[in-house]
Amino acid sequence: MRIWCCLCFGEEDDSNNMVDSEGILGNSDSDEGMLEDIGNYEMSEEDGVEFLLRLGEAGSRSAAAEVDLNLSLGVEPSCSSAVPLLERGGVDRDSCSKRPKVHSNAPDSDSFLQAAFLQESMPFSLTEKEDEKLHNNADDGRSPMEEDENVFQENDDQEIRMDLTDDLLHTVFSFMDQNNLCRAAKVCRQWRAASAHEDFWRFLDFENKNISPQQFEDMCHRYPNATQLNINGSPAIHTLVMQAISSLRNLEFLTLGKGQLGETFFQALTDCTSLKSLVVSDAILGNGIQEIPIHHDSLQHIQIVKCRVVRISVRCPQLQTLSLKRSSMAHAVLNCPLLHDLDIASCHKLLDAAIRSAVTSCPLLESLDMSNCSCVSDETLREISSSCPNLHVLNASYCPNITLESVRLTMLTVLKLHSCEGITSASMAAISHSYMLEILELDNCSLLTSVFLDLPRLQTIRLVHCRKFVDLSLRSAVLSSIKVSNCPSLQRINIVSKSLQKLVLQKQESLTSLELQCQGLQEVDLTDCESLTNSICEVFSDGSGCPMLKSLILDNCESLTAVEFSSKSLTSLSLAGCRAITSIELTCPYLEQVSLDGCDHLEKAILSPVGLRSLNLGICPKLNALKIEAPYMVLLELKGCGVISEAFINCPLLTSLDASFCSQLKDDCLSATTASCPLIESLILMSCPSVGSEGLLSLSRLPNLTSLDLSYTFLTNLQPVFDSCLQLKVLKLQACKYLTDTSLELLYKDGALPTLRELDLSYGSLCQASIEELLARCTHLTHVSLNGCVNMHDLNWSFSVDRVFISSVASEQPERYLQNLNCVGCPNIKKVIISSVARFSNLSSLKMSLSAYLKEVDVACSNLCFLNLSNCSSLEILKLDCPRLTSLFLQSCNISEEAVESAVSQCNMLETLDVRFCQKVTPTSMGRLRTACPSLKRIFS
């Protein structure tokens, strides 16, 4: 589309200067104007928009104009479209009922600047001579737009039609910001006209925009009813704001800065009778000598922030808030009877007398921020307290001369005194008269040693980095937040509150005394309070001042030696890192979590009763006496409690008990435990050499026992296990070297433990014959581990005539349910032969790694998926008939390439092959292996 009259302003990519062109349409009040030049505008990616506006030469205007809009942003368009004529005096109302034409092949762009689209939406016309000149320029290459009506006719078939009423468009556009309005204006004539409605342009935002006075003046005339204007960071702000004052009579909010403002601006402010808010930032006011007057009858909010000015006078009878923050004036005269919020923070040149005079002239003042005003004295505060009886908020931080001596600010609700070197314990007497105080902040008051306050409305207090602070006493029914940290000298805390729910006092190394009367307190964190003693337990037990306490953290409180809590509300207790604790006694029926990590000197633990569901005492190696009554506990770990000799465990719902390495655990203790915990399903007694037949017979009280671990024990007879554990599914007997060859005969001869599925005999001393009998007759086993069995020589299930278990023909062999067989590290095994007639149809995993003398492997298993022969350095023969094998590991095997190739050729589903460190398998043979087994996806070589 074509458009030939657009306002442009902004920043070039390579400079911040204005573009030379300032082609401006005549304003809407006149039908005559000139197009003087061609301008283009490009906004950086930071603003998210890019514009290229071209202005053609113009003579006189007629009542109608042809408008062509080029959206290609300076690039020669690939297609064109024409827009019907716009008539002077308004858009044709019949067009509201017609479908506006939108060309689908129109080039895309980011967005157009607000003023540009507004200008485009205004009706105008070109004379025939000018139109002819435009086309001539195009023919000469002087314009990127080569369009005519014939192109429009050719593109009719590609149009997208839409029908939206003006009212609906107005409603939709009302939710858009100015950049999106500009994007919408590119769609069609109707949208361009709708987006230019003055309702959407009440706020003219030219912040950090490179706009010329001529362009700005045109915008002001075009939208005289604008109520908000922002020209902060624009060049020549004095000239622009003077134009705005003369043109925008309804202006209510004015923001400007980053430049110099003359005295005439402040004098002309009175002409803006509707002005309510004035914001000036980072500017130079006046010539640096004269006083700057701000006199206005309707101004309510003024911000003069970070400005250079010598003296300022403000006389605004309606003014409510005034900020002079970080400005350099030495004098300020205020005549603002309704002012209630004053901010003079960081006005370093304001003298004490000037501050006193300015503040005391505002009798209705409610909030005062004079932080970083180093000249403020107590005398000024005393006069403020008498002249401003309604003062509620005071920020006097970083005022070193303030001590609050004889200062009475009775109506204060917020007081901030950060880094006030004059604030001491004597200052608390003045603060105690502020009976309305709700928020008190005393951070970095280096001379403050104690705080004793009884304030009925105090809600929040902060004490951070007070190096000499020793004593804190607070009494307030509504106190809900206390922030105390990095006070290395703090020793005593006394708090009385009905509203406090959480108390965090971390890293108070000197804290020795804590007294609390907090009926609503639920969480307490005393981490790294190294000086707390055993008396802290009384503070949080029943009958103390914290009846609702639920969570208590005492991590790394290294002075605690004996912990005793009795609480009906406590649900979580953490004593991690309390290395000096030797005994703990908890009577907390609702306690659900307890952490004893690092309590490696704990010797005695009594938890009766507690609501714990799980407990790990394995991190307490010196524990020798234990009593637990936990009606809801299901998991108990005593792993590593090597000296425990007395254990009373009453947990009726306990299902898992791990007593590994409890070398002093005896039969009587085990019998008592099985009697009081009848629901145990998993029992680990690994390395419990003191457990004998009597203890094992007591397992008959556990009808649900399915998993039993007796590894590394001195058992010689398994008869008690076979008689007591009829439902056992998992039995682990690792390194039970005192078991004889006949110890398992009942298992494979008499059918003991018929439900057994997993058996671990690793590192045992059973002979070859016993192992073979077991594997041959216990067909119900699914997982068998024989790792490290030195007496195991061969696994030969070929059923030749010399085998001991060929009592029947091969076709009569029973179906075997074995799924996983582990023979890792068997040093004497030399041959593994599993034929198809052995009927190991369920075997899916076979691990034979680290068998140094294994030479021959011949396996025919229809369901085998995983085979590990890594580190079998003597392996020479490998025959596989495993159609479902997916992973084969031959790492560090001395097998030849031909043997590997022959083996994998029968494995049609093999995906992973590991031949790393196989010296006889060269990298050049990988292609042959893939050819032999096309299903291979990963070869590690």
Secondary structure, 3 states (H helix, E strand, C coil): CCCCCCCCCCCCCCCCCCCCCCCCCCCCCCCCCCCCCCCCCCCCCCCCCECCCCCCCCCCCCCEECCCCCCCCCCCCCCCCCCCCEECCCCCHHHHHCCCEEECCCCCCCECCHHHHHHHHCCCCCCHHHHHHHHHHHHCCCCCCCCCHHHHHHCHHHEEECCCCHHHHHHHHCCCCHHHHHHHCCCCHHHHHHHCCHHHHCEEECCCCCCCHHHHHHHHHHCCCCCEEECCCCCCHHHHHHHHHHHCCCCCEEEEECCEECHHHHHHHHHCCCCCEEEEECCEECCCCCCEEEECCCCCEEEEECCECCEEEEECCCCCEEECCCCCCCEEEEECCCCCEEECCCCCCCCHHHHHHHHHCCCCCCEEECCCCCCCCHHHHHHHHHHCCCCCEEECCCCCCCCCCCCCCCCCCEEECCCCCCCCCCHHHHHCCCCCCCEEECCCCCCCCEEEEECCCCCEEEEECCCCCCEEEEECCCCCEEEEECCCCCCEEEEEECCCCEEECCCCCCCCEEEEEECCCCEEECCCCCCCCCCHHHHCCCCCCCCCCCEEECCCCCCCCEEEEECCCCCEEECCCCCCCCEEEEEECCCCEEECCCCCCCCEEEEEEECCCEEECCCCCCCCEEEEECCCCCEEECCCCCCCCEEEEECCCCCEEECCCCCCCCHHHHHHHHHHCCCCCEEECCCCCCCCHHHHHHHHHCCCCCEEECCCCCCCCCHHHHHHCCCCCEEECCCCCCCCCCCCHHHHCCCCCCCCCEEECCCCCCCHHHHHHHHHHCCCCCEEECCCCCCCCEEEECCCCCCCCCCCCHHHCCCCCCCEEECCCCCCCCEEEECHHHCCCCCCEEECCCCCCCCEEEECCCCCCEEECCCCCCCCEEEECCCCCCEEECCCCCCCHHHHHHHHCCCCCCCEEECCCCCCCCHHHHHHHHHHCCCCCEEEC
